[in-house]
Amino acid sequence: MHRCFAALRAAIPNPKTELNYGSPFQLLVAVVLSAQSTDKVVNTCTQTLFATAPTPDAMVALGEDGIKAHIRRLGLFNAKARHVHALAQQLLALHGGAVPADREALEALPGVGRKTANVVLNTHFGQPTIAVDTHIFRVGNRIGIAPGKTPLAVEQALLAAVPAEYVQDAHHLLILHGRYTCMAKRPRCGHCRLFQCCEWPDKNQWEAKSS
């Protein structure tokens, strides 16, 4: 396992989120908006949203309809606008406008589940959490480092298997690997740093196609 993550770090020396944000609040909002949407589209929407409403106070003042006007390109934008407005209200009411560094408090916010909480805890607060999205779920199961039938099972398997020195970066290493190398439909096995670690039975077929 150490060899696998050393290879990933060599391939991705600066693993970090591809969401654009300027504060913990903006990170939280961007991650909520990213559900079932690409980071590229989210960044396009938040460029104007955050310019208009960069803080919880401003987001509450903007209102649901105002938020919708900026995020209509996103899937589920009606629900996302409702959640973003409500979580901004709750941050002001319960946390003085600050994003809490506590999982239970984060998951109590509207629109925030375990994955979103893990991203914020890891990316902003530096906690050794691993958020499992569709990319990490696929990679964990496909290459065999963390098989599991649910995101929670994959998360727990990763936390048990990833060497301690890589846990902090594991989320971003794996998501970027899944996004650009170990893709769902056309994996680039011929260019994969994890080829020797991978247990996927179809890897040789895709190595030939992508070499």
C-alpha positions in Angstrom: 0.0 0.0 0.0 2.9 2.4 0.8 4.2 1.8 -2.7 0.8 2.6 -4.3 0.5 5.9 -2.5 4.1 6.8 -3.1 3.5 6.3 -6.8 0.3 8.5 -6.6 2.1 11.3 -4.8 4.9 11.2 -7.4 2.3 11.5 -10.2 0.3 14.2 -8.3 2.8 16.2 -6.2 0.3 18.9 -5.2 -3.0 17.2 -4.6 -5.8 19.7 -3.9 -9.4 20.5 -4.7 -10.3 21.9 -8.1 -13.1 23.9 -6.6 -12.5 27.6 -6.4 -13.2 29.3 -3.1 -11.9 32.1 -1.0 -13.1 31.2 2.5 -14.3 28.2 4.6 -17.9 29.3 3.9 -17.3 29.4 0.2 -15.6 26.0 0.3 -18.6 24.6 2.1 -21.1 26.1 -0.4 -19.0 24.9 -3.4 -18.9 21.3 -2.1 -22.7 21.4 -1.5 -23.2 22.6 -5.0 -20.9 20.0 -6.5 -23.2 17.1 -5.9 -24.0 15.5 -9.2 -22.2 18.4 -11.0 -18.7 18.8 -12.3 -16.2 21.1 -10.5 -15.8 23.0 -13.8 -19.5 24.0 -14.0 -19.6 24.7 -10.2 -16.7 27.1 -10.6 -18.5 28.9 -13.4 -21.6 29.4 -11.2 -19.7 30.3 -8.0 -17.6 32.9 -9.8 -20.6 35.2 -9.9 -22.4 33.8 -6.8 -19.4 34.5 -4.5 -18.8 37.9 -6.1 -22.4 38.8 -5.2 -22.7 36.9 -1.8 -19.2 36.0 -0.4 -20.4 35.6 3.3 -23.3 34.0 5.1 -24.9 37.4 5.7 -24.8 38.3 2.1 -26.1 34.8 1.0 -29.1 35.1 3.4 -29.8 38.6 2.0 -29.5 37.3 -1.6 -32.3 34.8 -0.9 -33.2 31.6 -2.6 -34.3 33.1 -5.9 -31.2 35.2 -6.0 -29.1 32.1 -5.5 -31.0 30.2 -8.1 -30.2 32.9 -10.7 -26.5 32.1 -10.3 -26.7 28.3 -10.2 -29.3 27.4 -12.8 -26.7 25.4 -14.8 -26.4 22.9 -12.0 -28.4 19.8 -11.5 -30.9 20.0 -8.7 -30.4 23.8 -8.5 -33.7 24.4 -6.8 -32.9 22.1 -3.8 -29.3 23.4 -3.8 -30.4 27.0 -3.6 -32.7 26.1 -0.7 -29.9 24.3 1.1 -27.3 27.0 0.6 -29.7 29.7 1.9 -30.7 27.6 4.9 -27.2 26.6 5.8 -26.1 30.3 5.7 -29.0 31.1 8.1 -28.0 28.3 10.4 -24.3 29.2 10.4 -25.3 32.7 11.5 -27.8 31.5 14.1 -25.8 28.8 15.7 -22.1 29.4 14.9 -21.7 33.2 14.6 -21.3 32.8 10.8 -18.2 30.5 11.1 -17.9 27.0 9.6 -17.6 24.5 12.5 -14.7 22.2 12.7 -16.9 19.4 14.1 -18.5 16.6 12.0 -21.7 16.5 14.0 -22.2 20.2 13.6 -21.4 20.2 9.9 -23.7 17.3 9.2 -26.5 19.1 11.0 -26.4 21.9 8.4 -28.9 21.7 5.5 -27.6 19.9 2.5 -24.4 18.6 4.3 -23.9 14.9 4.5 -20.9 12.8 5.5 -19.0 13.3 2.2 -19.4 17.1 2.3 -18.4 17.2 5.9 -15.3 15.1 5.2 -14.2 17.4 2.4 -14.4 20.5 4.6 -12.8 18.8 7.5 -9.9 17.6 5.4 -9.4 20.5 3.0 -9.8 23.4 5.3 -9.3 22.0 8.8 -6.5 19.5 7.9 -8.2 16.6 9.5 -7.3 13.1 8.2 -10.6 12.3 6.7 -11.4 10.7 3.3 -14.5 11.7 1.5 -15.7 9.0 -0.8 -17.3 10.3 -4.0 -18.1 8.4 -7.2 -14.5 8.5 -8.4 -13.0 7.2 -5.1 -15.7 4.6 -4.8 -14.8 3.3 -8.3 -11.0 3.5 -7.7 -11.2 1.8 -4.3 -13.2 -1.1 -5.7 -11.6 -1.4 -9.1 -8.0 -1.5 -8.1 -8.7 -3.4 -4.9 -7.2 -1.2 -2.3 -10.5 -0.6 -0.5 -13.4 -2.8 -1.7 -16.8 -2.0 -0.3 -20.5 -2.0 -1.3 -21.2 1.5 0.2 -19.3 4.8 0.3 -19.0 4.3 4.1 -17.5 0.8 3.7 -14.9 2.1 1.2 -14.1 5.1 3.5 -13.5 2.8 6.4 -11.5 0.4 4.3 -9.3 3.3 3.1 -8.8 4.6 6.6 -7.7 1.2 7.7 -5.4 0.6 4.7 -3.8 4.0 3.8 -0.4 4.5 5.4 -0.5 7.3 8.0 1.7 9.7 6.1 -0.7 9.7 3.1 -4.1 9.9 4.9 -4.2 13.7 4.8 -3.7 13.7 1.0 -5.5 10.4 0.2 -8.8 12.0 -0.7 -7.4 14.4 -3.3 -4.9 11.9 -4.6 -7.6 9.3 -5.3 -10.2 11.7 -6.7 -7.7 13.2 -9.1 -6.5 9.8 -10.1 -10.1 8.7 -10.7 -10.9 11.9 -12.6 -7.9 11.9 -15.0 -6.5 8.3 -15.2 -8.8 5.7 -13.8 -11.9 7.0 -15.5 -15.1 5.0 -15.5 -15.5 4.4 -19.3 -12.0 4.8 -20.8 -9.4 4.2 -18.1 -5.8 5.2 -19.1 -4.2 2.0 -17.8 -1.2 2.3 -20.1 -0.3 5.5 -18.3 -1.3 4.5 -14.7 1.3 4.7 -11.9 -0.8 2.2 -10.0 -0.7 -0.5 -12.7 1.5 -2.9 -10.7 -0.7 -2.4 -7.6 -4.0 -2.8 -9.4 -6.1 -6.0 -9.1 -8.6 -5.1 -11.8 -8.8 -8.1 -14.2 -9.4 -5.9 -17.3 -6.4 -3.7 -16.8 -4.3 -5.5 -19.5 -7.0 -4.9 -22.1 -7.1 -1.2 -21.3 -3.3 -0.9 -21.1 -3.1 -1.9 -24.7 -5.8 0.5 -25.8 -4.3 3.5 -23.9 -0.6 3.0 -24.5 
